[in-house]
Amino acid sequence: MSEEFYNGFAEYYHYHQASVSRDDIRFYTELCRSNGGPVLEVGCGTGRTLIPCAKAGAEVVGLDLSEDMLSFCRKTTGVENDDIRRRINLVKADMTNFDLKQKFQLITTPFRPFQHLATIEEQLACLSTIRKHLAPGGTFVLDIFDPDLDVLTDTDRELEFGEEPPFTLSDGREVTVTYRNPSVDPVMQVVHCEMIFSVNHSDGKMERLVQEFIMRYTFRWEAEHLLHRAGFRVRSVLGGYNGEPVGSGELIFIAERI
Ligand SMILES: C[S@@+](CC[C@H](N)C(=O)[O-])C[C@H]1O[C@@H](n2cnc3c(N)ncnc32)[C@H](O)[C@@H]1O
């Protein structure tokens, strides 16, 4: 998997429906308020949750591997006032191996960056690096999807699904998003995914851009074992950002250092 598989897609990613309508902002801003700072957001992307957390008063470090995502985040942060901008620090690094020489009261992983790690070795390297950065008594939030067996066992690999409502960018490009999962490896628990952007330019030119990436799916109890093995105690598990029970689509683990 290319290290920077989000490069070239930041703008599309930031404005597409699944990003814009995701209902996790209040969950993360409340966590910042209740835990205090500083906060580390691992895989911060374009700042979708990072910027609201800084606006809520948190000192936040956003870490991401993609220069394109980080520079979009810098641009978006640029319109905020000095106080908010001062609270945001962006770092380009790999979540499996970084050293920020700082401990955090809260470490989060909004919208599933952890699932881009393909192997258990990478997952453990990431969790152990995160643990080193977590202050005693601090909170770690692991945010992944709850694997849906219907989707994983669907054998129509050509099918494009999940068409989102079109959105228009400031230069007039109209973009429609669909998805395809060309293959699923049930042994490695890895889904090869495509996010397909059909772009209609204002001069009439049509373009089809395909972002390829992988998502490793992890079941609830596997994730609990993994967290325990990496030195975390799971305080609670949620199935959604409004306190839904497990089985509601998401898996959100609230953990602390053992
Ligand atoms: C689905 S996006 C989530 C972005 C943001 N957290 C949000 O909620 O919108 C996943 C992000 O993880 C980043 N990422 C993927 N692999 C990474 C790695 N090994 N280290 C750091 N960031 C990584 C990608 O560049 C991307 O910005």
The ligand as an SDF file (V2000), in Angstrom:
LIG
                    3D

 27 29  0  0  0  0  0  0  0  0999 V2000
  -10.4300    8.4360    6.5490 C   0  0  0  0  0  0  0  0  0  0  0  0
   -9.2060    9.6610    6.7540 S   0  0  0  0  0  0  0  0  0  0  0  0
   -9.6990   10.3530    8.3230 C   0  0  0  0  0  0  0  0  0  0  0  0
   -9.3070   11.7940    8.4260 C   0  0  0  0  0  0  0  0  0  0  0  0
   -9.8570   12.5300    9.6530 C   0  0  0  0  0  0  0  0  0  0  0  0
   -9.5060   11.8890   10.8920 N   0  0  0  0  0  0  0  0  0  0  0  0
  -11.3670   12.6790    9.5790 C   0  0  0  0  0  0  0  0  0  0  0  0
  -12.0360   12.2660   10.5220 O   0  0  0  0  0  0  0  0  0  0  0  0
  -11.8730   13.2200    8.5900 O   0  0  0  0  0  0  0  0  0  0  0  0
   -7.7710    8.7020    7.2040 C   0  0  0  0  0  0  0  0  0  0  0  0
   -6.5080    9.5390    7.3420 C   0  0  0  0  0  0  0  0  0  0  0  0
   -5.4690    8.6860    7.8480 O   0  0  0  0  0  0  0  0  0  0  0  0
   -4.2540    9.0400    7.2160 C   0  0  0  0  0  0  0  0  0  0  0  0
   -3.3220    7.9050    7.2830 N   0  0  0  0  0  0  0  0  0  0  0  0
   -3.3980    6.7210    6.6510 C   0  0  0  0  0  0  0  0  0  0  0  0
   -2.3600    5.9300    6.9810 N   0  0  0  0  0  0  0  0  0  0  0  0
   -1.6110    6.6490    7.8660 C   0  0  0  0  0  0  0  0  0  0  0  0
   -0.4200    6.3750    8.5930 C   0  0  0  0  0  0  0  0  0  0  0  0
    0.2240    5.2090    8.4730 N   0  0  0  0  0  0  0  0  0  0  0  0
    0.0490    7.3210    9.4340 N   0  0  0  0  0  0  0  0  0  0  0  0
   -0.6040    8.5190    9.5700 C   0  0  0  0  0  0  0  0  0  0  0  0
   -1.7280    8.8290    8.9070 N   0  0  0  0  0  0  0  0  0  0  0  0
   -2.2300    7.9090    8.0650 C   0  0  0  0  0  0  0  0  0  0  0  0
   -4.6540    9.3890    5.7910 C   0  0  0  0  0  0  0  0  0  0  0  0
   -3.6660   10.1700    5.1440 O   0  0  0  0  0  0  0  0  0  0  0  0
   -5.9770   10.1220    6.0220 C   0  0  0  0  0  0  0  0  0  0  0  0
   -5.7880   11.4970    6.1520 O   0  0  0  0  0  0  0  0  0  0  0  0
  1  2  1  0
  2  3  1  0
  2 10  1  0
  3  4  1  0
  4  5  1  0
  5  6  1  0
  5  7  1  0
  7  8  2  0
  7  9  1  0
 10 11  1  0
 11 12  1  0
 11 26  1  0
 12 13  1  0
 13 14  1  0
 13 24  1  0
 14 15  1  0
 14 23  1  0
 15 16  2  0
 16 17  1  0
 17 18  1  0
 17 23  2  0
 18 19  1  0
 18 20  2  0
 20 21  1  0
 21 22  2  0
 22 23  1  0
 24 25  1  0
 24 26  1  0
 26 27  1  0
M  CHG  2   2   1   9  -1
M  END
$$$$
